Amino acid sequence: MVELKNEGDKYIVVFEKTHNSIVNSIRRIILDEVPTFAIELVEVAKNDSPLYDETIAHRLGLIPIKTDLDSYNFKQTCKCGGIGCALCEVKMTLKESGEGYVYSGSILSDDPQVIPVDKKIPITKLFGDDKKLELNLIAVLGVGSDHAKFSPSHTYLKEDGDNVNLIIEPYGQLEAKQIYNKSIEILIEKINDLEEKL
Ligand SMILES: [Zn+2]
């Protein structure tokens, strides 16, 4: 028996009388295999900020991006053969000038469904009204086993008597319920694969 509870941003799935190894395999799937979007490619047209291009690219990669799972493919398995197309890449730009911090809210996306979760994440700072930051970005779908930046949530187990609680605290790319449903979909695919091989 499985029960679902919402506690603020937390989502708790209560597994009654279930061995924790089963719940832990769902946790592993969430961390490693539920896909999300993240910025993967950064082309620097202009960077007058004090941070190196590489540092800015690293910071951009860690910004959680709202994820639309229904409209996009993984680049590696896309029909384009991995070259990159509108079905596996979202193009974004960031153009900012003048004194002050540059925030994630300045990122403009070609897809209004695929945007930074939080507009207030500082990326760098410009010192001087003549200074500029101009970037071309590409976000792609990926999984946590490739890079931790793609993990959708802080996910852990808590034992409670005979029950095991799976606790999902999303970073915002996907809602908790989407994360859980996707993990179960992946688990079922794995079981079906295994059955075919037996
Ligand atoms: Zn493609």
Boltz pocket constraint, residues with backbone or C-beta under 6 A from the ligand:
constraints:
  - pocket:
      binder: B
      contacts: [[A, 74], [A, 75], [A, 78], [A, 79], [A, 80], [A, 81], [A, 82], [A, 83], [A, 84], [A, 85], [A, 86], [A, 87], [A, 88], [A, 89]]
      max_distance: 6.0
